[in-house]
């Protein structure tokens, strides 16, 4: 009699994906509450995930779906993000504006790496805080983690850092920039504040012109996500840890496609909410795998690093914007 091996059990991603989708739906609904709308659904999603994990635990059957959300859906969200950007938007910032953004972005990134070493913060967590501060908050942290593959606790800590200090900047910038022109204030806010939603909220305090220019400057920073992640991949890859981040090429391809004008307006309009949903699903999955006890064990040094990095980018950008206005 011939013996036949039993087929391997089929692993389903749907329990985990369904749990993640429910959390994301709750995150979008919570944003309808007064005062909550200033926060990105990405931030709310990871917070809900952390609360669920550390209050009720994580169902074993959810693990495959969480892995799928963290890898596939998250990277798909970064690719779709490219549809919201065009080369025309980048060029509309102007030579001085683009130079300001480039100098501030790369100076902040490398300054934060050096400050992290000085403070004794782990290299992986330092890279996440550096990327989130210099580019676009939670989205940049996620993209950086796709290269470095740090722990969920590191990612959660980095996102908490950029959220806290980005929110503070959103509140303080309108007061600190009260005497600036709409153009200069918009450039300062867009080149300094972390999350897109925070930039729009801060820019709105300077009027419609400031809001428009702040948003364009911020999207230009987002477009620079690709070269920075490639630089990071080369550096991290030298240790034998990271594969080439192919999703970045997808991001660049989407920017190129959007720049042609061939993408129908409804598709471009839908890309924004779709990006938020995909990235929020990745963050919800991350929150569900985050242990608060391990998060507390990181201490206050990474938070101090986030503060120093945020002050650096705000101060440097302010000097560059004011300096450019003198000529």
ChimeraX attribute file (.defattr): number of C-alpha atoms within 10 A of each C-alpha:
attribute: neighborCount
match mode: 1-to-1
recipient: residues
	/A:1	3
	/A:2	4
	/A:3	5
	/A:4	6
	/A:5	6
	/A:6	6
	/A:7	6
	/A:8	6
	/A:9	6
	/A:10	6
	/A:11	10
	/A:12	13
	/A:13	17
	/A:14	17
	/A:15	17
	/A:16	24
	/A:17	24
	/A:18	15
	/A:19	19
	/A:20	29
	/A:21	22
	/A:22	14
	/A:23	24
	/A:24	29
	/A:25	15
	/A:26	15
	/A:27	25
	/A:28	20
	/A:29	13
	/A:30	17
	/A:31	16
	/A:32	11
	/A:33	9
	/A:34	8
	/A:35	9
	/A:36	15
	/A:37	14
	/A:38	15
	/A:39	18
	/A:40	20
	/A:41	27
	/A:42	23
	/A:43	20
	/A:44	22
	/A:45	31
	/A:46	29
	/A:47	22
	/A:48	20
	/A:49	25
	/A:50	23
	/A:51	16
	/A:52	18
	/A:53	20
	/A:54	17
	/A:55	9
	/A:56	8
	/A:57	13
	/A:58	15
	/A:59	12
	/A:60	9
	/A:61	14
	/A:62	20
	/A:63	21
	/A:64	17
	/A:65	21
	/A:66	28
	/A:67	18
	/A:68	18
	/A:69	27
	/A:70	22
	/A:71	13
	/A:72	13
	/A:73	21
	/A:74	26
	/A:75	25
	/A:76	19
	/A:77	25
	/A:78	24
	/A:79	21
	/A:80	26
	/A:81	27
	/A:82	29
	/A:83	25
	/A:84	21
	/A:85	24
	/A:86	20
	/A:87	15
	/A:88	12
	/A:89	17
	/A:90	21
	/A:91	13
	/A:92	14
	/A:93	20
	/A:94	12
	/A:95	11
	/A:96	13
	/A:97	22
	/A:98	19
	/A:99	13
	/A:100	23
	/A:101	29
	/A:102	17
	/A:103	14
	/A:104	24
	/A:105	26
	/A:106	18
	/A:107	16
	/A:108	27
	/A:109	24
	/A:110	15
	/A:111	16
	/A:112	27
	/A:113	23
	/A:114	15
	/A:115	19
	/A:116	26
	/A:117	13
	/A:118	10
	/A:119	13
	/A:120	13
	/A:121	21
	/A:122	14
	/A:123	14
	/A:124	20
	/A:125	25
	/A:126	25
	/A:127	25
	/A:128	31
	/A:129	34
	/A:130	32
	/A:131	34
	/A:132	30
	/A:133	34
	/A:134	34
	/A:135	32
	/A:136	27
	/A:137	28
	/A:138	31
	/A:139	28
	/A:140	27
	/A:141	25
	/A:142	27
	/A:143	24
	/A:144	27
	/A:145	21
	/A:146	21
	/A:147	21
	/A:148	24
	/A:149	16
	/A:150	16
	/A:151	15
	/A:152	20
	/A:153	22
	/A:154	24
	/A:155	26
	/A:156	27
	/A:157	23
	/A:158	28
	/A:159	26
	/A:160	20
	/A:161	24
	/A:162	30
	/A:163	24
	/A:164	15
	/A:165	21
	/A:166	26
	/A:167	21
	/A:168	14
	/A:169	22
	/A:170	25
	/A:171	15
	/A:172	12
	/A:173	21
	/A:174	19
	/A:175	12
	/A:176	11
	/A:177	18
	/A:178	12
	/A:179	10
	/A:180	15
	/A:181	14
	/A:182	22
	/A:183	17
	/A:184	21
	/A:185	29
	/A:186	32
	/A:187	29
	/A:188	34
	/A:189	31
	/A:190	32
	/A:191	34
	/A:192	35
	/A:193	32
	/A:194	32
	/A:195	27
	/A:196	23
	/A:197	19
	/A:198	24
	/A:199	28
	/A:200	23
	/A:201	20
	/A:202	27
	/A:203	28
	/A:204	18
	/A:205	20
	/A:206	22
	/A:207	12
	/A:208	13
	/A:209	16
	/A:210	25
	/A:211	25
	/A:212	19
	/A:213	24
	/A:214	33
	/A:215	25
	/A:216	22
	/A:217	29
	/A:218	29
	/A:219	23
	/A:220	27
	/A:221	24
	/A:222	23
	/A:223	24
	/A:224	19
	/A:225	25
	/A:226	21
	/A:227	13
	/A:228	20
	/A:229	22
	/A:230	18
	/A:231	11
	/A:232	19
	/A:233	20
	/A:234	17
	/A:235	14
	/A:236	18
	/A:237	15
	/A:238	10
	/A:239	8
	/A:240	9
	/A:241	12
	/A:242	17
	/A:243	13
	/A:244	14
	/A:245	20
	/A:246	12
	/A:247	20
	/A:248	21
	/A:249	16
	/A:250	19
	/A:251	24
	/A:252	22
	/A:253	16
	/A:254	21
	/A:255	21
	/A:256	16
	/A:257	17
	/A:258	21
	/A:259	18
	/A:260	11
	/A:261	10
	/A:262	8
	/A:263	13
	/A:264	9
	/A:265	11
	/A:266	8
	/A:267	11
	/A:268	17
	/A:269	12
	/A:270	13
	/A:271	18
	/A:272	16
	/A:273	12
	/A:274	15
	/A:275	24
	/A:276	22
	/A:277	23
	/A:278	25
	/A:279	29
	/A:280	33
	/A:281	33
	/A:282	31
	/A:283	35
	/A:284	34
	/A:285	33
	/A:286	27
	/A:287	28
	/A:288	29
	/A:289	24
	/A:290	26
	/A:291	17
	/A:292	16
	/A:293	10
	/A:294	12
	/A:295	15
	/A:296	11
	/A:297	9
	/A:298	16
	/A:299	11
	/A:300	11
	/A:301	14
	/A:302	22
	/A:303	20
	/A:304	16
	/A:305	25
	/A:306	30
	/A:307	18
	/A:308	17
	/A:309	26
	/A:310	28
	/A:311	16
	/A:312	20
	/A:313	28
	/A:314	19
	/A:315	14
	/A:316	20
	/A:317	24
	/A:318	22
	/A:319	14
	/A:320	18
	/A:321	21
	/A:322	14
	/A:323	10
	/A:324	13
	/A:325	11
	/A:326	6
	/A:327	5
